[in-house]
Amino acid sequence: MKCKRCQDPAVIELRRHNTAFCTDCFLHHVREQVRRAIDEFDMIEPGQRVLVAVSGGKDSLGLWDILLDLGYEVDGLYLGLGIGDDSEQGYSHSSGVYTREFAARRRARLIEIDLPTDFGYDIPTGAAAARRAPCSACGLSKRHLFNQAAVDGGYDVVATGHNLDDEAAVLLGNVLRWNVEYLGRQLPVLPGGNGFVRKVKPLVRLGEREMAAYCVLRGIDYIVEECPMADGNRHLGYKHALDEIETGSPGAKAAFYFEFLSKASSLFRPLAIAEQEDGLQRCESCGAPTTGTVCAFCALVSRATDPERVAAVGVRLGRTRRGRRR
Amino acid sequence: MKILLRNPRREIEVAGPMRVGALLAQLGVNRESVLVIRGDTIVPGDTLLDDADHVEVRPVISGGLQ
């Protein structure tokens, strides 16, 4: 198989694009897709400071690498989740190691927040105590802390490594349940304002396979193992279902997502805007924007660190180091 | 050839020579959800793998909610 761009031996075939690339042309393709996404959706203005949310996985480390190569002023933010940290090979420990190694190699600035140290809970314990699904508690913690860190650090934009497969899978889930508010917010760019920093997803034109290939070919070590808490979640099931469709119909995932953006997304926007702006005020505990008196994150922290709740679910705090609460 | 599989991590032996596409079919793996890595690079579906090759079949799907 030859590279469609230069005729050298190909290393990867992209059936969605009906093409194949050698290493150099593939890396060019990936950077070009990110540049096009940033331009097409007006994600980042020249001179803006970007905070990229990094997990130690292929998408976030790959995104950080690409944004640095494209010349953006971008720092990383890593959130320690305390998952599997009973051993040196635990999920959070390993993902932190990969993240720090990448930051050191690229001489990039890495900011770290550790849930157990800084907020007194880890995801397995906290989710159980708060009676939330682990992925729900994790997502809530990330959204709040990434935004807060961006506000505190004076960043203009928060960039996340959500790729085309992520967006297509979430879209499928939202369509299956007709979650119209979520459909109205499922955009590659969420504007800032009212205490929220602008959020962008520069990888929406790239699939998981492309990002994994990018990291391998760039020599970026990342955590390959799946988060143990995500095992069996619906999101992964949607991805597998979409992969089956994509195998028989290359390009189906991209068409599903981008046709939604161009033809249907605007129909749901008024519902999402109305919900977001309805009675927005400051959390009385941390000052973050919220529709209640206390934001969802502060409520989560309160429940996740409540000794009676923790004891009731039979989870020992054990190694969890109680620290300050914001 | 030796094949490294993930989630859980394990190694199996498969008789070669065999093309990458045929290997994935034999393993029952969707080609859209993995990379096949030999040495420090990836190889496309028409690559002929030798009996002496060591390759990794690496899943690319990551999950969790947004």
Boltz contact constraints between the chains, C-beta under 6 A:
constraints:
  - contact:
      token1: [A, 1]
      token2: [B, 44]
      max_distance: 6.0
  - contact:
      token1: [A, 1]
      token2: [B, 46]
      max_distance: 6.0
  - contact:
      token1: [A, 10]
      token2: [B, 44]
      max_distance: 6.0
  - contact:
      token1: [A, 11]
      token2: [B, 41]
      max_distance: 6.0
  - contact:
      token1: [A, 11]
      token2: [B, 42]
      max_distance: 6.0
  - contact:
      token1: [A, 12]
      token2: [B, 42]
      max_distance: 6.0
  - contact:
      token1: [A, 12]
      token2: [B, 44]
      max_distance: 6.0
  - contact:
      token1: [A, 13]
      token2: [B, 44]
      max_distance: 6.0
  - contact:
      token1: [A, 57]
      token2: [B, 62]
      max_distance: 6.0
  - contact:
      token1: [A, 135]
      token2: [B, 64]
      max_distance: 6.0
  - contact:
      token1: [A, 135]
      token2: [B, 65]
      max_distance: 6.0
  - contact:
      token1: [A, 139]
      token2: [B, 65]
      max_distance: 6.0
  - contact:
      token1: [A, 170]
      token2: [B, 66]
      max_distance: 6.0
  - contact:
      token1: [A, 208]
      token2: [B, 60]
      max_distance: 6.0
  - contact:
      token1: [A, 208]
      token2: [B, 61]
      max_distance: 6.0
  - contact:
      token1: [A, 209]
      token2: [B, 60]
      max_distance: 6.0
  - contact:
      token1: [A, 212]
      token2: [B, 35]
      max_distance: 6.0
  - contact:
      token1: [A, 212]
      token2: [B, 60]
      max_distance: 6.0
  - contact:
      token1: [A, 213]
      token2: [B, 35]
      max_distance: 6.0
  - contact:
      token1: [A, 213]
      token2: [B, 42]
      max_distance: 6.0
  - contact:
      token1: [A, 216]
      token2: [B, 37]
      max_distance: 6.0
  - contact:
      token1: [A, 216]
      token2: [B, 42]
      max_distance: 6.0
  - contact:
      token1: [A, 224]
      token2: [B, 6]
      max_distance: 6.0
  - contact:
      token1: [A, 226]
      token2: [B, 7]
      max_distance: 6.0
  - contact:
      token1: [A, 227]
      token2: [B, 64]
      max_distance: 6.0
  - contact:
      token1: [A, 230]
      token2: [B, 63]
      max_distance: 6.0
  - contact:
      token1: [A, 230]
      token2: [B, 64]
      max_distance: 6.0
  - contact:
      token1: [A, 233]
      token2: [B, 63]
      max_distance: 6.0
  - contact:
      token1: [A, 235]
      token2: [B, 63]
      max_distance: 6.0
  - contact:
      token1: [A, 235]
      token2: [B, 65]
      max_distance: 6.0
  - contact:
      token1: [A, 236]
      token2: [B, 63]
      max_distance: 6.0
  - contact:
      token1: [A, 239]
      token2: [B, 61]
      max_distance: 6.0
  - contact:
      token1: [A, 243]
      token2: [B, 30]
      max_distance: 6.0
  - contact:
      token1: [A, 243]
      token2: [B, 32]
      max_distance: 6.0
  - contact:
      token1: [A, 243]
      token2: [B, 33]
      max_distance: 6.0
  - contact:
      token1: [A, 246]
      token2: [B, 32]
      max_distance: 6.0
  - contact:
      token1: [A, 247]
      token2: [B, 30]
      max_distance: 6.0
  - contact:
      token1: [A, 247]
      token2: [B, 32]
      max_distance: 6.0
